[in-house]
Amino acid sequence: MGNKTECALLGFVLALGQNYEAIRRRVTEDRFCKVYTFNSSRKSMSTVVPIDGDDGALVGYRLFTKGASEIVLRKYEPSVCTRVFIHRKRHQEKYKQWMK
């Protein structure tokens, strides 16, 4: 079942009480706005997906990235990183709300 990083990400989804299959049904590949495939110089890969509001209208975009932590962390503002990298259980609810 995938590499260690992918397994960890799937475990993270489960730890947040989410269902990967349900997410993938909601955000199918044809809705991806941009996919940055992995390459050795970037040491990361990213996917941009649309965020729909309650009425179905586009309200923004979300960038999902996985890769070498030292590379990924250099790319983001600290305020964003604090929302993305959750280290304690007490922050999970805040993250769940942010992910909606």
Secondary structure, DSSP 4 states (H G I P E B T S, - for coil): ---HHHHHHHHHHHHTT--HHHHHHHS-GGG-SEEEEEETTTTEEEEEEEEE-TTS-EEEEEEEEEE-HHHHHHTS-HHHHHHH---SGGGHHHHHHHH-
